[in-house]
Structure formats: C-alpha cells, structure tokens
Amino acid sequence: MFSAFHSNKSLQLVIGLGIGFIFGFLLQKGNVAEYDVIVGQLLFRDFTVVKIMVTAMVTGMIGVHGLRSLGLAQLHPKHGSLGMTLVGGLIFGVGFAVLGYCPGTIAAAVGQGKMDACVGGLTGIIFGAGLYAHAFPYLSRTILPRGDFGAQTFPELFRVNPWVIIVPLAVALVGLLYWLERAGL
C-alpha cells in the first residue's frame, strides 16, 4: 500500500513540508510559541504545554501501535543509552532555560516573526549543533555509550504485548489531562 509512497521522495518532501506547516500552525494556535506560556509551564503556573504534549503522546502511541497491529507500519526504535539521554537532556535543558523555547516552539515563534526566537533561537540552534558536532568524537568515546539500553521498547523490555502497556498508560495520561482541566491548570 505504501510502497509507491516510499519510492517517491518528492512526494515525501511535500507531505513533510505540509505536515510541518500544520504542526507550526497548531503550535501557534495552542499558544505554545508564546514566551509567557512556556515560562508559565516551567514555573508550574500554566500547563498548556503539558496538555499538548500528553495529548500528542496518547494520540501517537495509539496511532503508531494501531497501524503496527494492522501491519501498516513498523517500529524502528533507535539505540539509546543513559549517556545519550544525559547529554541530550542537558543540551535541550540549557537552551530551554536560557531562551524559553524548545526547537519546535522556536520554529513556530520564528514563523510569527518573533525576534528573540529569530536571533537567539536560531543562533542557539546553530551554535549548539556546531558545539555538539565538535565535541562528538570525544563524547562518542566517553559519555554517550555509558548505560547502554539498546533499541528496546518497554513492551519488548517487559516481554508483553504492547497493548498491555499502551492501554493503562493511555488511561492514566487521559486521567492526568482530565485532572489538569478540573483543577484549572
């Protein structure tokens, strides 16, 4: 069914660009490209960002595994380690703390013409990527391989059917969303 799609790189690029525009539009409409909303999340005053992320997680988790169960998609989890998670989290966290944007919200804010995102955000992304590329040979020998956990998903790790984890997790996350709404957060 998707073999024609996989062989047509131009179509993939056009669809990817369209999805990117839709994603940016939805970020903007959800107000998560607003500095005050992001800082409000960091200060535990505005949970808009968490609500959007949790909704995306539940939708994606059910959607991907639903497609997988129907034989329409395959999972290709990436190899990981605690070292990779630590370095990635530090880079992400420092950028987020300094500027108040994550890479996705920087793109949406740039699309809105916000100068702090245009100058600080894009400069930070380029500088951070360059610094990481420069440090990569050292990091790949020392820190990144530590705590290797391979390319396993939680269902593979626990040796259970994916739905045994997905259903309770989705229910818990929807419960969290319901509680956040009821609490007015």
N, C-alpha and C positions, 0 to 999 in steps of 0.2 A: 504494500500500500504506500509506504513512504520511500520506496527505492527511487522513484523519479525525483522526489524532493531532495534526497541525499546527493544525487548526482548533479543537481542544478545549483551551483554555487551562487550565481547571480540572484536567483530567487531567494536563497537563504539569506543573502545580504539585505535584500529589500525587505523581507519579512522581519529580520532582526532590527533593521532601522525603524520600521513601523512600530514594532513592539517597544523599542527604546523610547520613541516619541510618546507612545501611550503611557509607558511607565513614568516618564518625566511629567506628563500632564497630570497623572493621578497623584504623584508626589506633591505637585504644586496645589492641586485641588484639596488634598488632605492637609495642607498647611505644614507639611514636614520639611519644607525648604525654608521655613521661617526660623530665624535665629532664636527668637524668643521661645518657640515651641520646643526646639532641640535643647536649649538650656533649661527650660522648664522640666523636660524629661530627666536631665542629669541631676536636677535638684529635687526630683520626685514630686513635682507640682502639677505636671501636665503629662498624662500617659498616652497622648495621641500616637507617639512613635511606637510604643509598645503594642498598642492596639493594632496598628497597621502591620507591624512585623509578625505578631501572633496570628493575625488573620491570614497573612501570606504563608506562614508556616503550615497552618492547618490545611489551607487550600492546596498548597504544593505537595504536602505529604500524601494527602488523599488522592490528589490527581495523578501524581507520578506512580504511586503504587497501584492505583486503579488501572492506569494504562499498562503497567507492567503485568498485572494479573490477567489482562485481556490479551497479552502478547504483542501489544503495540509499542512498547518501549522497553529499553534495557537500562539497568543501572550500571554506571561505570564509576564507582567511588574512587576517589584519589587517595593515594598513600599519605599517611599522616604520622605525626609524632608530637610529643609534648613540646619539644624544642621548636618545631614549626609553629605550633599554636602560641607559644610564648612570644616568639619574635613577631609573628603577625599581629597578635593582640597588642603588643607594645607599640608597634608602628601605627596601627589603627587608633589606639587609645590616645597616643600623643597628638596625632593630627586632629582627632575629635576634640580633645581637651583644649588645644591651642586655638582652633578656629571655630569650633562648634558645628562642624558639618562632617558627615561621612561622605565617602566618594559618590554615592547615589544622590544625596541631597546637594552636594556641590554641583553636580551636573544640572539638577533642577534649578538651583539658585542662579547658575550661570545663564541658563535659558531665560530666566526672569530678568537678567541684566544686573544682578546684584554685584557691586564692585568688590566687596570683601571676598566673595566666592571667586570672582573672575581673577583678581590679583592674588590674594592669599591662598585660595584653594587650589587653583591650577599651578601656582608656583610651588606650593607644598607637595602636590602630587608629583610633579616633575622632579623636584629636589629629593623627595623621599624615594622615588623609584630609582633615581640615579645613585643615591647613597646605598640603597639595598643592593643594586647591581654591583657596585664597587665592593661591598662587604660580602657578597655572596660566596666567593671562593673560600674565604675564611669560615663563614657561618656554616657552609655545607660540610666542612670537615670537622667542626667542633660542636656547635649548638644544635643545628637543625636535625641531625639524626638521633639525638637523645630521646629516650622514651618512645621508641617506635611502636605504633599500634597498627601498622599495616593499612590495608584498604578495606577494612571490615565495616559493615553497618551494624547497628545494635541488634537487629534480628539475627544476623549471622553470628555475632558475638555470643548471644544467648541461645543460639540454635533453636529458634522458634519461627513460626510463620510470621511474616511481617505484620499481619493484621492483629496479632496478639499484642503488639506494642502500639500500633497506629491507633486502634480504636480507643483504648483507655487514655492514651496521650491526647488525642483529639478531643475527647470528652473533658479532660482536665483543662486543656487550653481554652475551650469554649466556656467552661465554667469560670476560668480566670477573666475572660472577656466580659462575661455577664456580671461578675462581681465588681470589676472596674467601672462598668457602666452604672450599676446600682449605687456604688459608693461615690459617684460623681467625679471620678478621677480621670 
